[in-house]
Amino acid sequence: MSYDPLIEAAEARHKVLLAELGALEKVISGHARPVGNPLLPRWTEEEVATLEALWSHGVSAKQIAGRLHRTASAVASM
């Protein structure tokens, strides 16, 4: 069994997450309007609350996405 498709899927999801996190960060910080944003329905209220808490403590969307990427890379190398 080849893990290449799994790694590619994880990398693709990472790119999507980074874009979504960046968009959510703008909405939550008041720099974008949530009305009509197609990304918001994909996130639960609990997830958004967690992200708000992280951002209020200075953690950026890029830092969160970087952590997700490192975790995915570590799992892929197992």
BELLIN-V872552 format. One record per residue. N is the residue number from 1. RES is the residue in three letters. D_FIRST is the distance of its C-alpha to the first C-alpha in Angstrom with 1 decimal. Layout:
# BELLIN-V872552
n: [N | N]
res: [RES | RES]
d_first: [D_FIRST | D_FIRST]
This chain:
# BELLIN-V872552
n: [1 | 2 | 3 | 4 | 5 | 6 | 7 | 8 | 9 | 10 | 11 | 12 | 13 | 14 | 15 | 16 | 17 | 18 | 19 | 20 | 21 | 22 | 23 | 24 | 25 | 26 | 27 | 28 | 29 | 30 | 31 | 32 | 33 | 34 | 35 | 36 | 37 | 38 | 39 | 40 | 41 | 42 | 43 | 44 | 45 | 46 | 47 | 48 | 49 | 50 | 51 | 52 | 53 | 54 | 55 | 56 | 57 | 58 | 59 | 60 | 61 | 62 | 63 | 64 | 65 | 66 | 67 | 68 | 69 | 70 | 71 | 72 | 73 | 74 | 75 | 76 | 77 | 78]
res: [MET | SER | TYR | ASP | PRO | LEU | ILE | GLU | ALA | ALA | GLU | ALA | ARG | HIS | LYS | VAL | LEU | LEU | ALA | GLU | LEU | GLY | ALA | LEU | GLU | LYS | VAL | ILE | SER | GLY | HIS | ALA | ARG | PRO | VAL | GLY | ASN | PRO | LEU | LEU | PRO | ARG | TRP | THR | GLU | GLU | GLU | VAL | ALA | THR | LEU | GLU | ALA | LEU | TRP | SER | HIS | GLY | VAL | SER | ALA | LYS | GLN | ILE | ALA | GLY | ARG | LEU | HIS | ARG | THR | ALA | SER | ALA | VAL | ALA | SER | MET]
d_first: [0.0 | 3.8 | 6.5 | 9.1 | 10.0 | 10.5 | 12.6 | 14.4 | 15.2 | 16.5 | 18.6 | 20.0 | 20.9 | 22.6 | 24.7 | 25.7 | 26.7 | 28.8 | 30.6 | 31.2 | 32.3 | 34.7 | 36.1 | 36.6 | 38.2 | 40.7 | 41.5 | 42.0 | 44.2 | 46.3 | 45.4 | 43.9 | 44.8 | 42.4 | 43.9 | 41.6 | 38.7 | 35.5 | 33.5 | 35.7 | 34.8 | 31.2 | 32.4 | 34.1 | 37.5 | 36.1 | 33.6 | 36.4 | 38.7 | 36.3 | 35.9 | 39.7 | 40.2 | 37.9 | 39.6 | 43.0 | 42.2 | 41.4 | 37.6 | 36.5 | 33.8 | 32.3 | 32.3 | 30.5 | 27.9 | 27.6 | 27.0 | 24.2 | 22.6 | 22.9 | 21.5 | 18.4 | 18.1 | 18.6 | 15.9 | 13.4 | 14.6 | 14.1]
